[in-house]
Amino acid sequence: MAERLKPSALTHVDEHGRGRMVDVSDKAITRRRAVAEGRVRVSAALAAQVAANALAKGSLLEVARLAGIQAAKHTSTLIPLCHPVPLDWVHVDAWLEGEHVRLRAEARSESKTGVEMEALTAVAVAALTVIDMGKAVDRAMVIEEIRLVEKTGGQHSTAGGPNAPG
C-alpha cells in the first residue's frame, strides 16, 4: 500500500503516491526561455570527416540540428507528465570543436510552464543523431554534459545559475 504524502510534498506525486501532471491552470502566462548545452566526444577520424562534410549520410551537423528542433516539438509525447508547451521559437546550433560536436538549444514560449525540458530534449536528441550519423566511422562516441545553462521566466529563473558554464 502506498504511503500517503502531503499533496505539496512532491509536485508530480498525488496524496496516494501516484504520478500526476502538475496543475498549472492557476499560473499566469509569462514569457519563458531556456538554454541547454551538451557535447559528443568523437574520434579524430570522425571529426575530420565532419569538418570536410564527407559522411555518406550527409551533413552530420545539419541533420543533428534539425533533429533537435524536431525533438523539442515532441517533448511532451516523450516525457511522461510533461505539459505540451506552445513553442514560439526553437533554435539549435551544432558545431565541431576539436574532437567534440558541441550542441546548444534555445526554446522560447509564452506559457504557464517552462521550456527547460524542450531545450534539454533538443540537445539530447541532437546528440543521439550525431551518434547515428557517425557510427559507421566511430563506434566509441560518448555523449557528455547535457545540462540546462539558463532558464528565464516563471518563478525559478537561473540566468547564469548553478548549471551555467564557467
Sequence and secondary structure as in RCSB ss.txt:
>XXXX:A:sequence
MAERLKPSALTHVDEHGRGRMVDVSDKAITRRRAVAEGRVRVSAALAAQVAANALAKGSLLEVARLAGIQAAKHT
STLIPLCHPVPLDWVHVDAWLEGEHVRLRAEARSESKTGVEMEALTAVAVAALTVIDMGKAVDRAMVIEEIRLVE
KTGGQHSTAGGPNAPG
>XXXX:A:secstr
      TTT TTB TTS B     TTS  EEEEEEEEEEEE  HHHHHHHHTT  TT  HHHHHHHHHHHHHTTH
HHHSTT      SEEEEEEEEETTEEEEEEEEEEEESS  HHHHHHHHHHHHHHHHHHHTTT TT EEEEEEEEE
EESSS   TT TTS  
